[in-house]
Amino acid sequence: MYLLTVAFAALLLSYLVYCLLIPYALVTGLVDRPDARKQHNGEIPLVGGMGVFFSVLCVGFWVFPFTPVTLSIALSSLLMVQVGMLDDKFDLSVRLRIVVQLLAASVLVYLGGIQINSLGNLFGAGDVTLGWLAGPFTILAIMTAMNAYNMIDGIDGLLGSLSIVTFSGIAMLAAIHAQAAPLLLSVLMLAALLIFLTRNIGTRFSGLRKIFMGDAGSMFIGLLIVCLLALMTVPEHLVRFGELSAAIEFGETASAVRPVAVLWLIAVPVMDMFGIMARRIMKKQSPFKPDRDHLHHIFMRAGFNSIEALGVIILTALMLMVFGLTLEAFSVPEWLSLALYVAVFCLYLYCLRHVWRIVAWVRARRGIA
C-alpha cells in the first residue's frame, strides 16, 4: 500500500509539472526543431527529463530521510539536469559536457560515498576488490551510463521504454535482496516515466502535447541508474533507511546484489554505445560525432517502421533483463554470468560488423526493394 501511495503521488505530480513546463519551453525556445538528423514535425518541447526529475525530487523529499547519500544524489542530479537543459537549448561542446559529468559523478562518489568496491567473484578465485580504484572506476561507470542513455535516445519512446525496463529490473533486484530505498526510488522513476511516455508516444490517442526527453533527462537517468546499482552492491550504504524497510514491510536484512547482475539491466544501451563508438573510431571519426548508425536506425533501414523497431529493441532489452535476473535469482556462478554476457556482446559486434548484409537479407525476406 505504501508503494502504491508513493507511486500515485509521483504520477499526479508529474502530470501537473508538465502542465507548467510545456508553456515555459514554448516561451523560452527550449524546443527541438527538425533538421537533417531529426525528422519530426514542428517544435517539440524538451521538458521530459525536467518533468521526471522535479516530480521524483519533490516526492523524494517527502519519503526519504536526509543523509549524505540522498544529498549527493539530489545535488549531482540537479547539476546534470541543469547542464542538460542548457545543452538542449544552446548545444554545448562535448568537452564541457564531459567535465560536468565528471563533476557530478565525483559528487556521488566522494560526497555520498557511493562506490563500487568489488567486481565480485568474476574468475572463480575470490572477489575482485578495487581498493583505491573504486572511486575512479565508479566515476567512469556513471559517465559511461550517462552517455549510453544519451546516445540511444533516437526514436519516440525508446529512451523512456528502455529506462522502464531497467528500473523494473532494479526494483525486482531490490525486492529479491530486501533493499527498500532502491525499490522505492525505482517505483518513483517508473511512475514518472509512465507519464512521460503518455506524452512522448501516446499523444495520438490522448490528445496531449508531444514532448521529448532531452539531454537533461537522458543524462539524469543514466546517472541515477548506475548510482542505484552501485548502492545495491554495497548494502551498508542503506542501513540508514530502516524506516523505509518497515514501511514496505521488509522483515529480513538487506543483502548485496552481485555486481555482474547489473550488466544485464543496461545491456542494450551500453552495447549500442560501444558498438557505435568502435565503428566511428574505425572510420577515423570522433566517437561522439552524431550519426544515423544506431541500433534503431539499422532496424529502420531494414524496413521496420519506428513502432516495429521500438518493439523489437524493447523486447530484446526485456529478455536480457529477465535472463540476468534469473541468473541472479538462482545464484549462477558470476564467472559464468560474465562469460554469457561477453558472448552476447561479441555476437552483437559480429552482427554490427556485417550489418549491411543482414539488412539486405532482412529487406529481401520482407519483400522490400
VEXDOLUM-709409 format. One record per residue (C-alpha): residue number from 1; residue in one letter; chain; x, y, z. Coordinates in Angstrom, 1 decimal, m for minus. Example, Ala and Ser with C-alpha at 12.3 -4.5 7.8 and 13.67 -1.06 7.14 Angstrom:
# residues 2
(rodren 1, "A", "A", (12.3, m4.5, 7.8)) (rodren 2, "S", "A", (13.7, m1.1, 7.1)) 
This chain:
# residues 369
(rodren 1, "M", "A", (0.0, 0.0, 0.0)) (rodren 2, "Y", "A", (2.8, 2.4, 0.8)) (rodren 3, "L", "A", (4.5, 1.8, m2.6)) (rodren 4, "L", "A", (1.1, 2.4, m4.3)) (rodren 5, "T", "A", (0.6, 5.7, m2.4)) (rodren 6, "V", "A", (4.1, 7.0, m3.3)) (rodren 7, "A", "A", (3.7, 5.9, m7.0)) (rodren 8, "F", "A", (0.3, 7.7, m7.2)) (rodren 9, "A", "A", (1.8, 10.9, m5.8)) (rodren 10, "A", "A", (4.6, 10.8, m8.4)) (rodren 11, "L", "A", (2.0, 10.1, m11.2)) (rodren 12, "L", "A", (m0.1, 13.1, m10.2)) (rodren 13, "L", "A", (2.8, 15.4, m9.6)) (rodren 14, "S", "A", (4.4, 14.5, m13.0)) (rodren 15, "Y", "A", (1.2, 15.4, m14.8)) (rodren 16, "L", "A", (0.9, 18.8, m13.1)) (rodren 17, "V", "A", (4.6, 19.6, m13.6)) (rodren 18, "Y", "A", (4.3, 19.1, m17.4)) (rodren 19, "C", "A", (1.3, 21.4, m17.4)) (rodren 20, "L", "A", (3.7, 24.1, m16.2)) (rodren 21, "L", "A", (6.9, 23.1, m18.1)) (rodren 22, "I", "A", (5.4, 22.9, m21.6)) (rodren 23, "P", "A", (4.3, 26.5, m21.8)) (rodren 24, "Y", "A", (7.7, 27.5, m20.3)) (rodren 25, "A", "A", (9.5, 25.6, m23.0)) (rodren 26, "L", "A", (7.5, 27.2, m25.8)) (rodren 27, "V", "A", (8.0, 30.7, m24.5)) (rodren 28, "T", "A", (11.8, 30.3, m23.9)) (rodren 29, "G", "A", (12.6, 28.3, m27.0)) (rodren 30, "L", "A", (13.5, 25.1, m25.2)) (rodren 31, "V", "A", (12.3, 23.0, m28.1)) (rodren 32, "D", "A", (13.6, 20.5, m30.6)) (rodren 33, "R", "A", (13.5, 21.7, m34.2)) (rodren 34, "P", "A", (13.6, 19.3, m37.2)) (rodren 35, "D", "A", (16.8, 19.1, m39.2)) (rodren 36, "A", "A", (18.8, 16.6, m41.3)) (rodren 37, "R", "A", (19.1, 14.2, m38.4)) (rodren 38, "K", "A", (15.9, 14.9, m36.6)) (rodren 39, "Q", "A", (12.9, 14.0, m38.7)) (rodren 40, "H", "A", (9.9, 15.1, m36.8)) (rodren 41, "N", "A", (7.1, 17.6, m37.3)) (rodren 42, "G", "A", (7.2, 21.0, m35.7)) (rodren 43, "E", "A", (8.8, 22.2, m32.5)) (rodren 44, "I", "A", (8.7, 19.7, m29.7)) (rodren 45, "P", "A", (9.3, 20.8, m26.0)) (rodren 46, "L", "A", (12.4, 19.3, m24.5)) (rodren 47, "V", "A", (11.0, 19.0, m20.9)) (rodren 48, "G", "A", (10.6, 15.3, m20.4)) (rodren 49, "G", "A", (13.7, 14.9, m18.3)) (rodren 50, "M", "A", (12.9, 18.0, m16.3)) (rodren 51, "G", "A", (9.5, 16.7, m15.5)) (rodren 52, "V", "A", (10.7, 13.3, m14.4)) (rodren 53, "F", "A", (13.4, 14.9, m12.2)) (rodren 54, "F", "A", (11.3, 17.5, m10.5)) (rodren 55, "S", "A", (8.4, 15.1, m9.7)) (rodren 56, "V", "A", (10.8, 12.5, m8.3)) (rodren 57, "L", "A", (12.8, 15.1, m6.4)) (rodren 58, "C", "A", (9.6, 16.6, m4.7)) (rodren 59, "V", "A", (8.2, 13.2, m3.7)) (rodren 60, "G", "A", (11.7, 12.1, m2.7)) (rodren 61, "F", "A", (12.0, 14.9, m0.2)) (rodren 62, "W", "A", (8.7, 13.6, 1.3)) (rodren 63, "V", "A", (9.7, 9.9, 1.6)) (rodren 64, "F", "A", (13.5, 9.8, 2.0)) (rodren 65, "P", "A", (15.5, 10.8, 5.1)) (rodren 66, "F", "A", (18.2, 13.5, 4.7)) (rodren 67, "T", "A", (21.5, 11.7, 4.6)) (rodren 68, "P", "A", (24.8, 12.2, 2.7)) (rodren 69, "V", "A", (23.7, 9.6, 0.2)) (rodren 70, "T", "A", (20.4, 11.4, m0.6)) (rodren 71, "L", "A", (22.0, 14.8, m0.6)) (rodren 72, "S", "A", (24.7, 13.7, m3.1)) (rodren 73, "I", "A", (22.1, 12.1, m5.4)) (rodren 74, "A", "A", (20.0, 15.3, m5.3)) (rodren 75, "L", "A", (22.9, 17.6, m6.0)) (rodren 76, "S", "A", (24.5, 15.6, m8.8)) (rodren 77, "S", "A", (21.1, 15.0, m10.4)) (rodren 78, "L", "A", (20.3, 18.7, m10.3)) (rodren 79, "L", "A", (23.6, 19.6, m11.8)) (rodren 80, "M", "A", (23.2, 17.2, m14.7)) (rodren 81, "V", "A", (19.6, 18.3, m15.3)) (rodren 82, "Q", "A", (20.6, 22.0, m15.4)) (rodren 83, "V", "A", (23.5, 21.3, m17.8)) (rodren 84, "G", "A", (21.4, 19.0, m19.9)) (rodren 85, "M", "A", (18.8, 21.8, m20.2)) (rodren 86, "L", "A", (21.5, 24.3, m21.3)) (rodren 87, "D", "A", (22.8, 21.7, m23.8)) (rodren 88, "D", "A", (19.3, 21.2, m25.2)) (rodren 89, "K", "A", (19.0, 24.9, m25.8)) (rodren 90, "F", "A", (22.5, 26.0, m26.7)) (rodren 91, "D", "A", (24.2, 22.8, m27.9)) (rodren 92, "L", "A", (27.2, 22.8, m25.5)) (rodren 93, "S", "A", (30.5, 21.3, m26.6)) (rodren 94, "V", "A", (31.3, 17.7, m25.9)) (rodren 95, "R", "A", (34.3, 18.7, m23.7)) (rodren 96, "L", "A", (32.2, 20.9, m21.4)) (rodren 97, "R", "A", (29.6, 18.1, m21.0)) (rodren 98, "I", "A", (32.3, 15.6, m20.1)) (rodren 99, "V", "A", (33.7, 18.0, m17.5)) (rodren 100, "V", "A", (30.3, 18.5, m15.9)) (rodren 101, "Q", "A", (29.6, 14.7, m16.0)) (rodren 102, "L", "A", (32.9, 14.2, m14.2)) (rodren 103, "L", "A", (32.0, 16.7, m11.5)) (rodren 104, "A", "A", (28.5, 15.3, m11.0)) (rodren 105, "A", "A", (29.9, 11.7, m10.7)) (rodren 106, "S", "A", (32.6, 12.9, m8.3)) (rodren 107, "V", "A", (29.8, 14.4, m6.0)) (rodren 108, "L", "A", (28.2, 11.0, m5.8)) (rodren 109, "V", "A", (31.4, 9.1, m5.2)) (rodren 110, "Y", "A", (33.3, 11.5, m2.8)) (rodren 111, "L", "A", (30.4, 13.4, m1.1)) (rodren 112, "G", "A", (27.9, 10.5, m0.9)) (rodren 113, "G", "A", (30.5, 7.7, m0.6)) (rodren 114, "I", "A", (28.7, 5.8, m3.3)) (rodren 115, "Q", "A", (31.4, 3.5, m4.8)) (rodren 116, "I", "A", (31.6, 0.1, m6.5)) (rodren 117, "N", "A", (34.2, m1.5, m4.2)) (rodren 118, "S", "A", (34.2, m5.0, m5.7)) (rodren 119, "L", "A", (33.5, m6.6, m9.0)) (rodren 120, "G", "A", (32.5, m9.9, m7.4)) (rodren 121, "N", "A", (33.9, m13.4, m8.0)) (rodren 122, "L", "A", (34.4, m13.0, m11.7)) (rodren 123, "F", "A", (37.0, m15.6, m12.2)) (rodren 124, "G", "A", (36.2, m18.2, m9.6)) (rodren 125, "A", "A", (39.2, m17.3, m7.4)) (rodren 126, "G", "A", (37.5, m14.9, m4.9)) (rodren 127, "D", "A", (36.2, m11.4, m5.0)) (rodren 128, "V", "A", (38.0, m8.8, m7.3)) (rodren 129, "T", "A", (38.3, m5.8, m4.9)) (rodren 130, "L", "A", (39.2, m2.4, m6.4)) (rodren 131, "G", "A", (40.8, m0.7, m3.4)) (rodren 132, "W", "A", (41.8, 2.9, m4.3)) (rodren 133, "L", "A", (40.5, 2.3, m7.8)) (rodren 134, "A", "A", (36.9, 2.1, m6.5)) (rodren 135, "G", "A", (36.3, 5.8, m6.8)) (rodren 136, "P", "A", (37.7, 6.3, m10.3)) (rodren 137, "F", "A", (36.0, 3.1, m11.6)) (rodren 138, "T", "A", (32.6, 4.2, m10.3)) (rodren 139, "I", "A", (33.0, 7.7, m11.9)) (rodren 140, "L", "A", (33.9, 6.0, m15.2)) (rodren 141, "A", "A", (30.8, 3.7, m14.9)) (rodren 142, "I", "A", (28.5, 6.7, m14.2)) (rodren 143, "M", "A", (29.8, 8.7, m17.1)) (rodren 144, "T", "A", (29.5, 5.6, m19.4)) (rodren 145, "A", "A", (25.9, 5.1, m18.5)) (rodren 146, "M", "A", (25.0, 8.8, m18.9)) (rodren 147, "N", "A", (26.5, 8.8, m22.4)) (rodren 148, "A", "A", (24.9, 5.4, m23.3)) (rodren 149, "Y", "A", (21.4, 6.6, m22.4)) (rodren 150, "N", "A", (22.0, 9.9, m24.1)) (rodren 151, "M", "A", (23.2, 8.4, m27.3)) (rodren 152, "I", "A", (20.4, 5.8, m27.7)) (rodren 153, "D", "A", (17.6, 8.5, m27.5)) (rodren 154, "G", "A", (16.7, 8.5, m31.2)) (rodren 155, "I", "A", (13.1, 7.5, m31.8)) (rodren 156, "D", "A", (9.9, 8.1, m29.9)) (rodren 157, "G", "A", (9.5, 6.0, m26.8)) (rodren 158, "L", "A", (12.9, 4.3, m26.9)) (rodren 159, "L", "A", (14.7, 6.0, m24.1)) (rodren 160, "G", "A", (11.6, 6.1, m21.8)) (rodren 161, "S", "A", (10.8, 2.4, m22.5)) (rodren 162, "L", "A", (14.4, 1.2, m22.0)) (rodren 163, "S", "A", (14.5, 3.2, m18.8)) (rodren 164, "I", "A", (11.3, 1.5, m17.6)) (rodren 165, "V", "A", (12.8, m1.9, m18.4)) (rodren 166, "T", "A", (16.0, m1.0, m16.4)) (rodren 167, "F", "A", (14.2, 0.5, m13.4)) (rodren 168, "S", "A", (11.8, m2.5, m13.4)) (rodren 169, "G", "A", (14.8, m4.8, m13.2)) (rodren 170, "I", "A", (16.3, m2.7, m10.4)) (rodren 171, "A", "A", (13.0, m2.8, m8.5)) (rodren 172, "M", "A", (13.0, m6.6, m8.9)) (rodren 173, "L", "A", (16.6, m7.0, m7.7)) (rodren 174, "A", "A", (15.8, m4.7, m4.8)) (rodren 175, "A", "A", (12.8, m6.8, m3.8)) (rodren 176, "I", "A", (14.8, m10.0, m4.1)) (rodren 177, "H", "A", (17.6, m8.6, m1.8)) (rodren 178, "A", "A", (15.2, m6.7, 0.6)) (rodren 179, "Q", "A", (16.6, m3.3, m0.3)) (rodren 180, "A", "A", (13.9, m0.7, 0.5)) (rodren 181, "A", "A", (15.5, 2.5, m0.7)) (rodren 182, "P", "A", (16.4, 1.4, m4.3)) (rodren 183, "L", "A", (13.0, m0.2, m4.6)) (rodren 184, "L", "A", (11.2, 2.9, m3.6)) (rodren 185, "L", "A", (13.3, 5.2, m5.8)) (rodren 186, "S", "A", (12.7, 2.8, m8.8)) (rodren 187, "V", "A", (9.0, 2.9, m8.2)) (rodren 188, "L", "A", (9.1, 6.7, m8.2)) (rodren 189, "M", "A", (11.0, 6.7, m11.5)) (rodren 190, "L", "A", (8.7, 4.2, m13.1)) (rodren 191, "A", "A", (5.6, 6.3, m12.2)) (rodren 192, "A", "A", (7.2, 9.5, m13.6)) (rodren 193, "L", "A", (8.4, 7.7, m16.8)) (rodren 194, "L", "A", (4.9, 6.4, m17.4)) (rodren 195, "I", "A", (3.5, 9.9, m17.5)) (rodren 196, "F", "A", (6.3, 11.0, m19.8)) (rodren 197, "L", "A", (5.6, 8.1, m22.2)) (rodren 198, "T", "A", (1.9, 9.2, m22.5)) (rodren 199, "R", "A", (3.2, 12.5, m23.9)) (rodren 200, "N", "A", (6.0, 11.0, m25.9)) (rodren 201, "I", "A", (4.4, 8.1, m27.8)) (rodren 202, "G", "A", (0.8, 8.2, m26.7)) (rodren 203, "T", "A", (m0.2, 11.6, m28.0)) (rodren 204, "R", "A", (m2.1, 10.3, m31.0)) (rodren 205, "F", "A", (m4.5, 8.6, m28.5)) (rodren 206, "S", "A", (m4.5, 11.0, m25.6)) (rodren 207, "G", "A", (m4.5, 14.3, m27.5)) (rodren 208, "L", "A", (m1.8, 15.7, m25.2)) (rodren 209, "R", "A", (1.1, 17.9, m26.3)) (rodren 210, "K", "A", (4.1, 15.8, m27.5)) (rodren 211, "I", "A", (7.3, 16.2, m25.6)) (rodren 212, "F", "A", (10.9, 14.8, m25.9)) (rodren 213, "M", "A", (13.2, 13.7, m23.0)) (rodren 214, "G", "A", (16.1, 15.9, m24.0)) (rodren 215, "D", "A", (19.7, 15.6, m22.8)) (rodren 216, "A", "A", (18.6, 16.7, m19.3)) (rodren 217, "G", "A", (16.6, 13.5, m19.0)) (rodren 218, "S", "A", (18.9, 11.1, m20.6)) (rodren 219, "M", "A", (21.9, 12.1, m18.5)) (rodren 220, "F", "A", (19.9, 12.2, m15.3)) (rodren 221, "I", "A", (18.5, 8.7, m16.0)) (rodren 222, "G", "A", (22.0, 7.3, m16.8)) (rodren 223, "L", "A", (23.5, 8.8, m13.6)) (rodren 224, "L", "A", (20.7, 7.6, m11.4)) (rodren 225, "I", "A", (20.7, 4.0, m12.8)) (rodren 226, "V", "A", (24.4, 3.5, m12.0)) (rodren 227, "C", "A", (24.0, 5.3, m8.7)) (rodren 228, "L", "A", (21.3, 2.8, m7.6)) (rodren 229, "L", "A", (23.2, m0.2, m9.0)) (rodren 230, "A", "A", (26.3, 0.9, m7.1)) (rodren 231, "L", "A", (24.3, 1.3, m3.9)) (rodren 232, "M", "A", (22.8, m2.2, m4.3)) (rodren 233, "T", "A", (26.2, m3.9, m4.4)) (rodren 234, "V", "A", (27.2, m2.4, m1.0)) (rodren 235, "P", "A", (24.1, m2.6, 1.2)) (rodren 236, "E", "A", (26.0, m1.0, 4.1)) (rodren 237, "H", "A", (25.1, 2.3, 2.4)) (rodren 238, "L", "A", (21.4, 1.5, 3.0)) (rodren 239, "V", "A", (21.4, 1.0, 6.8)) (rodren 240, "R", "A", (20.1, 4.5, 7.4)) (rodren 241, "F", "A", (16.9, 3.7, 5.5)) (rodren 242, "G", "A", (15.5, 1.3, 8.1)) (rodren 243, "E", "A", (12.2, 3.2, 8.4)) (rodren 244, "L", "A", (11.6, 2.6, 4.7)) (rodren 245, "S", "A", (12.1, m1.2, 5.2)) (rodren 246, "A", "A", (9.5, m1.1, 7.9)) (rodren 247, "A", "A", (7.1, 0.9, 5.7)) (rodren 248, "I", "A", (7.5, m1.6, 2.9)) (rodren 249, "E", "A", (7.3, m4.5, 5.3)) (rodren 250, "F", "A", (10.8, m5.9, 4.6)) (rodren 251, "G", "A", (11.4, m8.2, 7.5)) (rodren 252, "E", "A", (14.8, m9.6, 6.6)) (rodren 253, "T", "A", (18.2, m7.7, 6.4)) (rodren 254, "A", "A", (19.2, m6.3, 3.1)) (rodren 255, "S", "A", (21.7, m8.4, 1.2)) (rodren 256, "A", "A", (24.2, m7.4, m1.6)) (rodren 257, "V", "A", (23.5, m7.7, m5.3)) (rodren 258, "R", "A", (26.3, m9.3, m7.2)) (rodren 259, "P", "A", (27.9, m6.7, m9.5)) (rodren 260, "V", "A", (27.8, m8.8, m12.6)) (rodren 261, "A", "A", (24.0, m8.9, m12.4)) (rodren 262, "V", "A", (23.7, m5.2, m13.1)) (rodren 263, "L", "A", (25.3, m5.6, m16.6)) (rodren 264, "W", "A", (22.2, m7.4, m17.9)) (rodren 265, "L", "A", (19.9, m4.5, m16.9)) (rodren 266, "I", "A", (21.7, m1.9, m19.0)) (rodren 267, "A", "A", (22.9, m4.3, m21.8)) (rodren 268, "V", "A", (21.2, m2.7, m24.9)) (rodren 269, "P", "A", (22.2, 1.0, m24.3)) (rodren 270, "V", "A", (25.8, 0.0, m23.3)) (rodren 271, "M", "A", (26.3, m2.4, m26.2)) (rodren 272, "D", "A", (24.8, 0.1, m28.7)) (rodren 273, "M", "A", (27.2, 2.9, m27.4)) (rodren 274, "F", "A", (30.4, 0.8, m27.5)) (rodren 275, "G", "A", (29.5, m0.7, m30.9)) (rodren 276, "I", "A", (28.8, 2.8, m32.4)) (rodren 277, "M", "A", (31.9, 4.3, m30.9)) (rodren 278, "A", "A", (34.0, 1.5, m32.2)) (rodren 279, "R", "A", (32.6, 2.0, m35.7)) (rodren 280, "R", "A", (33.3, 5.7, m35.6)) (rodren 281, "I", "A", (36.9, 5.2, m34.4)) (rodren 282, "M", "A", (37.5, 2.7, m37.2)) (rodren 283, "K", "A", (36.2, 5.4, m39.6)) (rodren 284, "K", "A", (38.7, 7.9, m38.0)) (rodren 285, "Q", "A", (35.8, 10.0, m36.7)) (rodren 286, "S", "A", (35.2, 11.4, m33.3)) (rodren 287, "P", "A", (33.4, 8.7, m31.1)) (rodren 288, "F", "A", (31.0, 11.4, m30.0)) (rodren 289, "K", "A", (30.1, 12.6, m33.6)) (rodren 290, "P", "A", (26.3, 12.3, m34.2)) (rodren 291, "D", "A", (25.2, 10.0, m37.0)) (rodren 292, "R", "A", (22.3, 7.7, m38.0)) (rodren 293, "D", "A", (24.0, 4.4, m37.4)) (rodren 294, "H", "A", (22.4, 3.5, m34.0)) (rodren 295, "L", "A", (20.5, 0.2, m33.4)) (rodren 296, "H", "A", (17.1, 1.8, m34.2)) (rodren 297, "H", "A", (18.4, 3.4, m37.4)) (rodren 298, "I", "A", (19.6, m0.1, m38.5)) (rodren 299, "F", "A", (16.2, m1.6, m37.9)) (rodren 300, "M", "A", (14.5, 1.2, m39.9)) (rodren 301, "R", "A", (16.9, 0.7, m42.8)) (rodren 302, "A", "A", (15.9, m3.0, m42.7)) (rodren 303, "G", "A", (12.4, m1.9, m43.5)) (rodren 304, "F", "A", (10.9, m1.7, m40.0)) (rodren 305, "N", "A", (8.9, 1.4, m39.1)) (rodren 306, "S", "A", (9.6, 3.3, m35.8)) (rodren 307, "I", "A", (7.0, 1.4, m33.8)) (rodren 308, "E", "A", (8.3, m2.0, m35.0)) (rodren 309, "A", "A", (11.9, m1.0, m34.3)) (rodren 310, "L", "A", (10.9, 0.1, m30.8)) (rodren 311, "G", "A", (9.1, m3.1, m30.1)) (rodren 312, "V", "A", (12.0, m5.3, m31.2)) (rodren 313, "I", "A", (14.6, m3.4, m29.2)) (rodren 314, "I", "A", (12.5, m3.2, m26.1)) (rodren 315, "L", "A", (11.7, m6.9, m26.3)) (rodren 316, "T", "A", (15.4, m7.7, m26.6)) (rodren 317, "A", "A", (16.2, m5.5, m23.6)) (rodren 318, "L", "A", (13.4, m7.2, m21.6)) (rodren 319, "M", "A", (14.7, m10.7, m22.5)) (rodren 320, "L", "A", (18.2, m9.8, m21.4)) (rodren 321, "M", "A", (17.0, m8.2, m18.2)) (rodren 322, "V", "A", (14.9, m11.3, m17.3)) (rodren 323, "F", "A", (17.8, m13.6, m18.2)) (rodren 324, "G", "A", (20.1, m11.6, m15.9)) (rodren 325, "L", "A", (17.6, m11.7, m13.1)) (rodren 326, "T", "A", (17.2, m15.4, m13.5)) (rodren 327, "L", "A", (20.9, m15.9, m13.2)) (rodren 328, "E", "A", (20.9, m13.8, m10.1)) (rodren 329, "A", "A", (17.9, m15.5, m8.5)) (rodren 330, "F", "A", (19.5, m19.0, m9.0)) (rodren 331, "S", "A", (22.9, m17.8, m7.9)) (rodren 332, "V", "A", (24.6, m18.9, m11.1)) (rodren 333, "P", "A", (28.4, m18.5, m10.7)) (rodren 334, "E", "A", (29.5, m15.0, m11.5)) (rodren 335, "W", "A", (32.2, m16.1, m13.9)) (rodren 336, "L", "A", (29.5, m17.9, m16.0)) (rodren 337, "S", "A", (27.2, m14.9, m16.0)) (rodren 338, "L", "A", (30.0, m12.7, m17.2)) (rodren 339, "A", "A", (31.0, m15.2, m19.9)) (rodren 340, "L", "A", (27.4, m15.3, m21.2)) (rodren 341, "Y", "A", (27.3, m11.5, m21.2)) (rodren 342, "V", "A", (30.5, m11.3, m23.1)) (rodren 343, "A", "A", (29.3, m13.9, m25.6)) (rodren 344, "V", "A", (26.1, m11.8, m26.2)) (rodren 345, "F", "A", (28.2, m8.7, m26.7)) (rodren 346, "C", "A", (30.5, m10.5, m29.1)) (rodren 347, "L", "A", (27.5, m11.7, m31.1)) (rodren 348, "Y", "A", (26.2, m8.1, m31.3)) (rodren 349, "L", "A", (29.6, m6.8, m32.5)) (rodren 350, "Y", "A", (29.8, m9.6, m35.1)) (rodren 351, "C", "A", (26.3, m8.7, m36.4)) (rodren 352, "L", "A", (27.3, m5.0, m36.4)) (rodren 353, "R", "A", (30.3, m5.7, m38.5)) (rodren 354, "H", "A", (28.2, m7.5, m41.1)) (rodren 355, "V", "A", (25.2, m5.2, m40.6)) (rodren 356, "W", "A", (24.6, m4.3, m44.3)) (rodren 357, "R", "A", (24.5, m7.9, m45.3)) (rodren 358, "I", "A", (22.0, m8.6, m42.5)) (rodren 359, "V", "A", (19.9, m5.5, m43.6)) (rodren 360, "A", "A", (19.9, m6.6, m47.2)) (rodren 361, "W", "A", (18.8, m10.2, m46.2)) (rodren 362, "V", "A", (16.0, m8.8, m44.0)) (rodren 363, "R", "A", (14.8, m6.4, m46.7)) (rodren 364, "A", "A", (14.8, m9.3, m49.2)) (rodren 365, "R", "A", (12.8, m11.5, m46.8)) (rodren 366, "R", "A", (10.3, m8.7, m46.3)) (rodren 367, "G", "A", (10.0, m8.1, m50.0)) (rodren 368, "I", "A", (11.4, m4.5, m49.8)) (rodren 369, "A", "A", (13.5, m3.2, m52.7)) 
